[in-house]
Amino acid sequence: MLPMLETSERILDELSNVLQDKQLSEIFNVTTAELGLLHLTMVHPTEEILKELCKPALLQGLLKIESLPLLWLVLRGIVLLSERPETAREIRALLPDLMETQQFANTPITLKVLNIFRNVMRHLGRKHASPIALKLAEKILPLFNHVSSEVREGSIRLFEGLMNAVLWCKKRTMKKIVCRALLPLLFQMSDETPSVAQASGEVLMACAKFLKWKELKCRAGEENIEEIRMCLLHQDKMRVEGYLWQSLPYLKASQASLRCEAVKFIGLAVQQSRDQNEELLNEICSALQPLQDDVYLAVRSLAAGTIQMLRHQRQQAASARSRLAALCCWPCMAI
């Protein structure tokens, strides 16, 4: 129903009638003043209406409503406010509360929230945008792998704006967040939706520029996924284990292309890793096992080959440990 609200005047009229019911305020614990704001979200947004609507304290209370249609109306009003510089600056305090609406896991709601973030950040000066950008950047990373392609693309594009909104003195903190975004962006370059794949490649290149990683920037510009994998693993070998842990959820991705990319990256990363974390290797093997029965032949083949490689490496590691133990014991035996 929510996507239809955007274009259906009849549904808006029906919602307006529902809001006339006084029992609604008791059911949803909404005050008369808050109901008045909900009515304003459904009328033509004149300058006078927007001034009446721009009441951050009341809107903050309405964002806690546990009703998707009513929450949608609240967000509809906030979107209108976010489009104008003067009102966008007044509602910036609502951004943390807006992020909490993601608990509903509803695509139309999430799309509206992303739209509000994008609008507000565009109208704020860097001084006010910087602290907000740091908080939002970390929270939207999970949206890169959202079920909706619109949400994936919107969150990836927004991330670039947030990254570039921080003050120079906060760039060190933002760099840590950007580093966590690199692998998801690499994987999403294999997204089955072309616009998402394109956005991922472009934002990955922007991230490389932000981090001043010239090699990665060059490879991302060439859209060479194989070289990007190698570049990430060679740029900072200390991050390899972190990348491996970060890759595991993608083995359960709904898109076969992402599962393939995750298996390829894991196989290469394990080969490049010097220190073999036994717990991590066990986790990887366990996560790969189900993929041997994957619907797609390419995924099955890659998973089987990677598991075989992992077993071989573990046998070699066990053999090396046995030889080392024997060498350590040899002087004692000789005595």
N, C-alpha and C positions, 0 to 999 in steps of 0.2 A: 504493500500500500504506500509506503513512504516515497518511492521514486515517482509515483503518480501524483503525489501532492504538489510537485513542482509545477504541473501544468493543469491540474484539474480544479477549476473554480468551484465546481459542485462539491468536491470533498472539503474544500476550505469553508464553504458555506455551512456544511454539515458540522464541521468542527466548531464553527462560530456559534451554532445553535447549542451544541453540547456545552460550551463554556458558559452559557446562560444558566445552566443548572447549578443552583447554590450548593447542592450536595457534593459537587465536584471539589469544592474547596475543602470539604471535610475529608473526602476520600484521599486526596493527594496532599493534604495539609498545605494548601495554597491560600494565601491571603487575598483579600479583595483587590489590593493594589497590584499584586502579582498577576491576578486574572486580567486586570486592566491592561497590563503590558502584553499579555498573550493576545488580547484582541488587537492591539496595535500592530502585531507582527503580520496580521492578515489583511491590512488595508494598504492602499497605495502610499508608498513612502515619500510623503511630502517633507519639506524642511521642518515644518511644525511637528509632524508625527515623529520624525527622527529625534527631535529635541526631547519630546516626551518619552521616547523609547530609551534614550541614553541614560539609564539609571543603573550603573554597575552593581550597586549593592543588591538591588532587587533581582537583577539578572543572575547574579551569583547564587542566590537562593533557588531560582528556577532551574539552574543547571543540575540541581540535586533531585529533580523530579524523576521518579522511577516509572515513567510512561514514555514509550518511544514516540508516539504521535505528538505529545505535548513538548517533549524535549526537542523534537524536530522543529516545532514552531519557535521555540526559544532560539535555536541556532539560526533559523531563517531570519529572525530579527537581528541577531548579532552579525550575520553576514552583511546585512545592509549597513550596519554601523561601521563595519570593518572596511568598507569600500571608500569611506570619506576620511581624509587625513585628520580632521579635528576630532571626530568621534572615535576613530581607530585608536588614537593616543589615549583617550579616556577609558577605553575598555581593555587596555593592555594587562591590567591586574587580573582579568578573567582567564588568561591563558593557562595557568596551572589547573584551574577547575575544568577547563575545556578538555584537557588531556585525560582527566578522570572519566569522561564520558565514553572512553574506549572500552570500559568494562562491559558495555552492551554488545560489543563485537558486531556492530551493525554497519554495513557498507555505506548506505546513504548518510548516516550520522557521521561516520569517519570522513567521508568526502567533504562534508560541510565544515568539519573541524579543520581539515587541512587547508581548505579555502580561506578560513578565517585567519589561520596562522600566517599564510602567505600574504594576505592583505595587510594585516597589522604590522608585520615585520617590514613590509615595504614602506610604510608610512612613519616608522620610528627612526629617530637618529641613531647612529651607532652606539652612542653612550647608553641609551636605554635598551637598545636591541641586544647588546652583547651578553648581559647576564641571562636574558631570556633564551637566546640562541644556544647557550651552553646546556641549559636544562632540556630544551626541546630536542636538540640534536641526538642526545642519548636515547630519549624516549621513543623517537620515531624509527630507530633502527629495526625493530621487529616488524614494522610495516613494510619493509622491503620485500618480505616474503608473504604478504597478505594474499588471501584467496582472490581478491579483486584486482584485475590488472590496472584499473584506474587508480586504486589506492597505491599500488606498487609504484607506478609512474609518478603520481603526485607526491608521495613521500620522498622518493629519490630526488626529484627536482627541488623540493623544499629543503632537503638536506644541504644541497649546494648553496642555497641562499643563506641558511643558518651558518654554514661554515665561513662564509665571507662576511658575516655580520659582526664577528667578534673583534674587539679591540686588540691591538698588538700585544698588550700586556697579558691578555688571556689566551693567546694563541698556543701556548705550551699545553694548556689544559685541553683545548679543542683538538690539538694534534693527536692526543691519546684516543679521543672519540673517533677521529677520522681514520686512524689506524684500524679500529675495530670495524669500520665500514668497508674496508678494501676488499676483503674476501667475499662478503655478500654481494658487492657490486660486480666482482669478477663472475660469480655464479649467475647473477641476473643478466649478464651479457649473453647467456644462453637461453634466456626466457623465450617461450614460444610466442609471446606477443611482441612483434617487431618494435613498437614504440617504447616498450619497457626495456628491451635489449639495447636500443639506441641511447635512451636516457642513462642507462647504467654505464655504458662505455664513455659517454661524455662527462658524467659526474666523476667517474674513476679518474679520468684525465685531469679534471679540476682538482681532485684530491691530491694527485701526484704533484701538481703545481703548488698547492698549498703546503705540502710537506717538503717541497724542493727536491723531489726524487726524479732527477732528469731522465734516467733510464726508463722508469715506469711511465712517465709522461709520454715518452717517445713511443713505447710499445702500445700504450692505450690509444694513442693517436692513430696508430696503424691497425687497431682492432685485432691485434694478433694475440689470441687467447693463450696459445701455447707459450709464447714468449712472456706474457704477463705472469703466468704461473711461475716460470723460472725466475722472473725478476722479483716477485714477492718473496720467494724462498731464499734468494741470494742477497736481497737487500739487507735483511736483518735475520741472521740464523737463530737468534735468541727467540724469535717469534714463531718458529716452526711448530713447536708443540702446541702453542696457543691456536694456531691456524688449524691444526688437526682436531682439537676439541671443538672448535667453531664449525668444522665441516660436518661433524656427525649428524646434526639434525637434518641436513640437506639430503642425507641418504633416505629419508622418509618423505621427501618432497613429492607433491602431487604430479609435478611435471617430470617426465622421463628425461628430458634434456638436462634438468638440474641434478637429477640423480646421477646421470652419466658424468657430468662435470665434477661432482663431488667425489666420485670414485676415482676419476683420473687424477684429481688434485691430491687425494689421500695417498694413492700409490706413489706419486712422484715425491710427495713430502716425506713419506717414510723412508724412501731411498736416500733423500738428502739429509735426513736427520742423523746426527752423530750419536746422540744419547737416546738409547731405546728405553722408553718408559714402559715397563711391563704392564702396569695397570691400563695405560692408554692403548697399548697393542691389543690387550684382551677386549677392551671396549670396541675397538675398531673391528676386530674379527667378529664379535657378537652382532654388531650393527650391519656388517656385510653379509652375514649368513642368509637372512631372508631374501636378499637381492639375487641369490642364485636361483630363485624361483620367480623372478620378476616377469611381468607380462612381456617386456621388451627384450629381444635377443641381445641387443647391444649392452644393456645394463647387466644381464645375466653373465655375458662373456667377460665384461670388465671386472665384475665382482669376483668371479671364479679365479681369474688371473691374479687379481690383487691378493686374494686370500692365500693362494699358492705361494706368491712372493713373500707374504708376511710369515708364513710357516717356515719357509726356507731361511729367512733372516733370523727368526727366533731359534732355529736349530743351530745356525752358525754362532749366534750369540751364546747359546748354552754350551756349545763345544769350546768356545773361547774361554768361557768362565771355568770350565773343567780343567783346561790346560793351565790356566793361571793358578788355579788352586793346587794343581799338581806341582807346579814350579815353586810355589810358596812352601809346600811341605817337603820338598826335596832336600834342603839343607838339614832339616831336623832328622830325616831318615838317614842321611849320610853320617850324622853324628852318632 
